[in-house]
């Protein structure tokens, strides 16, 4: 059974940084493409970053240059480093495997002064 546990969200000031983590279990993590999504209040969930098992990365245009996705296949964990946070980054952030059904509970990121 796919289990995903996101953590690391917080209330931060504009310009700050955060590192989100997602611990995965219940499937063979190392070969799956993993992705981070976010859902802002009143908006649809959107894909922000993805990383293949081999480490190839893709980003939404809105986050390029500020977000970095990475993974540790030994720890079955995917990370999202977020720099230069903006108020429009406020959202619940989720991770998932693009090959499997299932979402975690998400982690809240709030950017406000």
N, C-alpha and C positions, 0 to 999 in steps of 0.2 A: 504494500500500500504506500502510495506516494505521500510523504510528509515533508513539509517545507516550513521552516520557522525563521521569520525575518526579525531582525533586531537592529538597534543603532539609531533609530529615529529620535528626534529631539526638537526642542524649540531653540532656534539659533537666530542670530542677527544677520541682516543682509551682509554679504561679503564673507561670511563664515564658511566652515567646511564640516562635513560629516562623512563617516564611513559606515555604510550599511552592510550587514552580513545576512546571509541566508544559508542556514544549515539544512541539508537535504538528506533524506533517507528513504529506503524502500524501493530503490531502483539503482541501476548501474549508472552512477553519476558521471564517471569520467568520459563517457562517449556521447553524452547528451549535450545539445546546445541549450544553454541556460540563458534566461533573459530577465531583465528588470522592467517592470511596468509601473506606472503611477496613475492615480485617479484623484483629480482635484474635485472639490465640492461642485456639484452640478454639471460635471463633465464626464465624458466617457473615459474608460481606462485606455491608456496609450502606452505603446512600447517605447522605451527610452534607450535600451542598450541590450545587446546580445553577444554571447561569446560561445564559439564552438568548442568541442572537446579538444581540438588542436590549438586553440588560443586565438583564432581569428575573431576580430571584434567589429561590430557595427553599432552606430549610434543614430538616434534621431537628430535631425538638423538643429533642433532647438537646444540640444545639450552638448553638441560637439565642442571640444576644447575645455569643457568644465567637468564633465563626467568621465570616469574611467571604470570600466568593468574588468574584473579579474576573477580568477578562480584558483582554488587549491584542491586538486583532486585527491590528495592524501587525506584531507579533512572533510571532503564532500561539501565544500562551502564555496559560495560565490559571493563576491563583494561588489559594492558600488561606492567608489570614492566620488564625493560631490564637492566641488570647490566653487568659490565665488557665488555662493547661494543668493538667489533672488526671491522676492516675495512670490513670484509666479511658479516657483518650484514647490510651493506648499501643496502637499498631497499625501495620500497614503501610498506607500511604495510596496510593491509585491514582487516576488520572484516566482518563476516557474520554469519547468522543462518544456521546451517547444515540442517535445515528442510525446508528452504524456498529459493526461487530464489531472487537474488538481491545482489549487492555489493555497498559499499560506494565509495567515490572518492579517498580514501586512504590518507595516511600521509607519507611524505618523511622523512626517517631517513638516515643521511649521517654521516659516521664515518671516520674522517680524521684529521690528525695533521697539 
